[in-house]
Amino acid sequence: MTAPEPDVDVIVVGAGGGGLTAALAAHDAGASVVVLEKAEQAGGNTALSTGSVPGAGTRFQAAAGIDDSPERLAADLLAQSGSHDADDLARLLAAGSAGLVEWLIDTHGIDLRLITDYKHVGHSVPRLHAPPSRKGRDLVADLLRAVRATGTEVLTHSPVDALLHNGTRVHGVRVSGPRSGTYDITSHAVILAGNGFAANRDLLHQWAPAIAGFEYFGSPGSTGESLRWALALGARLGNTAAYQGYAAVAYPHGSITSWTTVEMGGLLINGTGHRFGDESHGYSGFADAVLATPAPWHVVFDTTIRDYVAGHEEEFADLVAMGGARECADVESLAAFCGAPIASLTETLAAAAVVASGDDKDEFGRTEWGFGPLRAPYVAVRSVPGLFHTQGGLLVDGQARPVTDSGFVEGLYAVGGVAAGISGATGGGGYSSGNGLLSALGLGRIAGTHGGSVRG
């Protein structure tokens, strides 16, 4: 007896950047697609990001005179992360990064622009491509428009409750929710794009206990059910203790304090008015250092840096407009705002000015100081460290299929935060800017292309 035709060729679970990219790639491969999103709107963690996608060797870099290559990107990523469970995935994603960016722009009209004014953490040359606003929500809006232009349905309020498995392969999902009701959809392929487990405290304590106490600032939908479904089918986990943190979430506003403020010469100080490490180590890796030093914490820069960053990044401009970046005429007013001793803060700023001028070596080893020494009037943002997303997930093969001890899970794919990340085996220090979206969109394209070509 001939098996009945499935309801749709490809089911994508999750409508963040990875899921929407997978839907586009599957459609391009000739498949019929449906995207299921449990939340009331698309976006996930992508909407909370800066929308920056690394692309090494793009024509936009060539036009800007930037010499880059996939090999250089892979070397940069692995230099930042060290060796981990997904080294081969880092190389695979680097190899496809330029093609990913150009495909999104040329085929689907996604508005990404090469950022040339800074390199950002983990990159030796400028290679991040982002929306003009540098807001992830605009990237999501573009992707959603492109997906809907293909005729693909994106169904919100549609939580997947389980995978359908016939003993040989995954062949669909069960949807069950108060607004969707309960029903099954069958397919040739299921792509899991529901992010990681940072919003699930039980899984954090189980897999990444070192970060279970961090305040979480990512999407509330990152609850890890996709991982449990795949593990029940024999899939394997990797890099579970790695994560992407952020050392300076503006308090109480909840938006990130752009790390460009630090790269241009800003400092992080603790409640005693002192620096406590090399800030250029990166916004993720520095989160641990913040927690280990006395609060309150502040990012300190000057009006030159404030005006420069606000002119390039809308989210930071919004923070300034909300009053989240306090201008202080002198060290005394800065100390009063930060609640730090004047003498300590004066000493800290003076020492930083000497090393930023190149007249001495920094005690913490920092060598890059952007615009140089800070000058009054100063600007300060009160901040707290936070967790944005986990980097542990399913180990996948070159087609984004979860691997098992004997092969891979037939009919199933994992992208973005569901898959093991490329930011190291443990901690937050291995995270390079754009790693989350490189994994989400890069694996999304791979999974959509392969899953979209499968027919039975």
Number of C-alpha atoms within 10 A of each C-alpha: 3 4 6 7 12 16 16 16 26 31 31 30 27 30 30 29 35 39 36 32 32 36 38 28 26 28 23 17 16 13 22 20 29 24 24 25 26 22 18 10 13 27 27 27 28 27 20 18 21 24 26 26 28 29 30 30 23 23 16 19 22 11 9 11 9 17 15 18 18 20 14 19 26 22 17 19 28 22 15 21 24 16 16 20 18 22 18 16 22 22 20 17 25 28 21 19 26 22 17 26 28 18 15 21 14 11 11 18 14 23 17 23 19 22 21 14 9 15 16 21 23 23 22 14 18 21 31 24 24 24 22 17 17 22 20 23 23 23 27 27 16 19 28 23 15 21 24 14 12 15 12 17 15 21 20 18 19 24 22 23 18 16 21 18 14 9 8 9 17 22 24 27 23 16 20 18 14 9 10 15 11 14 12 15 16 21 24 25 31 29 29 28 32 32 36 31 28 32 23 17 17 14 18 21 13 11 18 23 14 14 23 19 12 17 15 19 21 21 20 14 20 22 19 21 20 27 24 13 16 24 16 9 18 16 23 20 22 21 26 24 21 30 30 27 30 26 28 27 25 22 17 10 14 14 18 24 28 22 21 23 23 22 21 24 23 27 25 25 27 22 18 20 26 21 22 18 18 18 24 23 16 25 29 26 23 23 25 21 15 26 16 10 16 14 18 17 30 28 26 24 26 22 20 17 22 23 14 14 19 18 11 16 17 16 19 25 19 14 20 18 11 10 11 22 24 17 22 19 15 14 18 16 15 24 21 12 17 26 17 20 16 18 13 15 23 17 13 16 20 14 16 24 19 15 20 22 14 15 9 12 15 16 12 11 13 16 13 17 21 16 14 17 21 25 16 15 16 22 26 26 25 24 26 25 26 26 24 23 24 32 34 30 29 33 24 27 18 13 16 27 28 30 21 19 8 8 12 21 20 18 22 24 32 35 36 30 30 33 34 31 35 34 33 31 24 19 25 27 25 29 28 27 24 24 24 30 25 27 27 29 27 30 32 33 29 25 32 35 22 19 29 27 20 18 13 13
